[in-house]
Amino acid sequence: MNIKGKTTRLRALEPTDVDILYRWENDLTLWRVSGTLAPFSRHTLSQLISEQQYDIYATRQQRLIIENIEGEVVGAVDLLEFDPQNLRAGVGIIVDERYRLRGYAKDALLALEYYAKEILHLHQLWCSVTGGNNMSEALFRSVGYQLSGIRKEWTLVDGEWRDELIFQKILR
């Protein structure tokens, strides 16, 4: 499955993605936004990739790799907490540091939105952004997500309590 945007395409995980996933999942600077508390092994990530052979209805989540038009892996996007009864899912995204600020994240989110609406027939997507993560907040706002709630002092980051901003986008 390939979902094409203007500057990116989304594809299923492949066994060859283990090394890049290992780097991202074990990057301590990303743990505070992903909720990770322990490192991932290559074995665990290999199992995650093999579980992707099942569809989103079975696993309630789906990770897709973001490639640019040159075929380089630039990031990943996740559908999480998929709720088939209420037709919604959470969204998470990472773009490798080398590829940030080039429009890939925005294009990938729009491609994911097409997939969610046209293929999965979802009614809405949502995401959580830690207060102070201005780049993520701007990204989601730029593709039409609207602030729908704030969880006060929800996350402890470097000894400081941060709000969690909840964004939603109704797919029409």
C-alpha positions, 0 to 999 in steps of 0.5 A: 500500500502506498498513499501519495502526497505531493512531496511524500508517500506513505508506505507499510513498514518493511523489515529493512526499517528496523535500524531507523526505527531503532534510532528513533525509538531510542532517541531520549530527546523524543521520549518526552513526546512519545511517552516512552520510558524504556529503550526498544530492542531490535527484536521488539521492533522486528516483532512490531514490523511483523505485527503490521501484517495484520490490519488496523482493525486487529491491532488498533494501530498502524505505523506508516513510513514517510518517504520523499519523492527520492525514496528516502525515509524521512519519518513515520506517521502513526494512527493510534487508539483506532476506534472503529465504532466511533470512527476516530483515531489518534495521530502521531508523527516524527520527521527525522531531524535531517528532513525537518522544515521542508514541508514533509510533515504537512504533506504526510499528514494530508496524505494520512488524512486522505487514507483515514477519510477515503479508505478507513472512512473515519469521521475524525482524527485527534492528537495530543501536543505537549505545551511548549512544542510550538512546532508540532502545534503549528504543524497540526494547526496548519492542516486544520486541526483545532484546539478542543481541550487542555489538560492542565499540568499533565506532563512533567518535562525537565522538572516542569509541569506542561499542559497537554493540548488536545487537537481534533480535525473533523473529516468532511 
